[in-house]
Amino acid sequence: MTMEIEKFDDTIDIWIKALSGYSYDQLLIKPNETSWSLGQLYLHIINESEWYNSQMEIALIDLNHRDKPMTLEAQQLFDRGEFEDRRIVGDQTIAQSITQPESIDQLLRDLHTLKKASHDLWLKIQQDQNHGKSQHPGLGYFTALQWILFSEMHLRHHLKQKQRLDHFLDNHMSN
């Protein structure tokens, strides 16, 4: 394995291991009406990462967009190797549509499935270097390799949100 997939593994493993420290009820508690619960955050990272994987699959087979660029913002993101250290406010309609998880077991299954699917795609990336690109809705066009890097950066970015929710839960449980 190379460094990119190892970094992805390290980051997703943080999310997987952290689940053992929560009760199901803790995963459902929201700091306020407009915030996500920890369970909703988990579902968000799973759903987004699954979508990134679907974009990797497209980039592996669709050569139509191979000459199209990413945006300057995306290039800066990849050059930094991480999202900017700021809260990103997403579309409230999408944010409100994130449901609560069914169970901790469901989240664990989904995370392990995601990890395996990402590995399978990584192997495909390594087997053939003649790939295309697929379009990110706001950042231009990414190769399959760039999608897995982006996926890891997204998982890592949300660790800061997880820390804020952990702090909230610690205070909430001690009251």
N, C-alpha and C positions, 0 to 999 in steps of 0.2 A: 504494500500500500504506500501511497505517497502522502506527502504532507497535507494536501487539501482534504482528502477524505479522513485522515486522522484528526484534523482540526474539527471537521464536521462531527465525527464520532465523539470527540471530547466534549463538544458543546451540547449535543443532544443527550449525552450521558449525564450531564449536570441536571437536565430537566427530568430524566428518567429517575435518577437517584433521589432527587428532591421529593418526588411523590410519596416516598415511604414516610416522610415526616409530617404528613397532613392526614387529618380525618376527612371523610367525605363532606361533612358539614362545614369544615373550614374552607373547602374549595368553593363553596356556594356563597360565602359572605362577601358582599360588595361594600366598599368604603362609603359609597354614596350612590344615588340613583343613576348618575351618568357614567360611573366607572364600571369596569369589568371586575368580576370576581376572579380569583386565581384559576378556577376551573374554566371560565370563559377565556382567559389568557392562554391556557393550555390548548383549548380547542382552536383558538386563533392561530397559534404557531403551527399546529398540526395541519389545519386547513390550508394555510398559506404555503407551507412547505410541500404539501401534496400538489398544489397548483404549480409551484416552481418545478417540481418533478415532471408534471405534464408538459411544461414548457421545455424542459430538457429533452423529453422524448421528441417533441416537434423539431427542436434544433438539431437533433441527431439525424433526422431523415429529410427535412425540408431545406433544400439548398437555395430556395428562391430569394432569401433575404441576406445571404452571406456577406454582401458588400455594404449593407446598411449599418450605420454607426449607432453607438449608444450616445446619449446626451452628454454634455459637458458635466452636468451634475453627477451622472452615473460614473463618468471617468474619474471624477474627483473622489467619489465613494470608493471605487476599486483601488485608486492610488493610496487612500488612507487605510484601506483594509477594514473599515468599520463605518457604521452610520455616525452621523454627527451626534455629539453628546447633547441632545435636546429631545424634548418630548415631541413626537410627531402626532398631530391630531388628524385622525382619519375621518372618513365619511361617517357621520353620525348614523345614517340609515344602515350602513353595513355594521357599524359597531353595535347597534341595538339588535341586530338580527342574530348575533352570536348567542346560542343557547347555552344552558348549563350542561355539564357532562352527565352522562348516565351513571357513571361509577368511576372509581379509581382504576379498576381493572380495565375498563374500556379505554381510558387514557393510556395506560401502560401498553395494551395491545396495539393501539394506534401508533404510539411512539416507536415500538419495536418494528411494526410493519413499515413505518416511514423510514426507519434506519435501514432495514433490509432493502427496500425499494431504491433508496438512494445509493446503496452499495451496488446494486444490480446496474443502475444507470452509470455509475462511476466506471464499472468494468466495460460497459459499452463505449464510454468516452475514450478509455484507454486502448480499445481494440482498433478504433478507426479514427484517424485524425481529420478525415474529410467531412466536416460537418457544416451545417448552416447556422442560422440564428432564428430566434423567435422574439416576438415583441413584448416588452414590458409596457404596461399601460402609460407610464409616465417617464420612463428612463431610456427609451429607445430599444435597440436590439442587442440581445445577449447570445453568446455561444452556450453550448451545454455546460462547458467548464465554468463559464461566468455565472450561470444559474446556480450551480452547486456552491460556488463561493458566496453568491448573494444570499442563498438559503442559510448558510452558516452565519453570515453577518446579521441576518434578520433574527435568528435564534439568539445570538449573543446580545443584540440590541435589547431584546425584550427581557433579558436577565435583570436589567436595571428596573424595569417595571415590576418584575417578580420580587426584587428586593424591597421596593416600596410597599407592595402588598404583604410581604412577610412582616415588615415593620408594623403595618396596620394590624395584622392578625395578632402579633405579639402583644400590642397594646390592648386590643379588643379582648383577648382571652384573659389578660391580667386584671381587667376591670370587673 
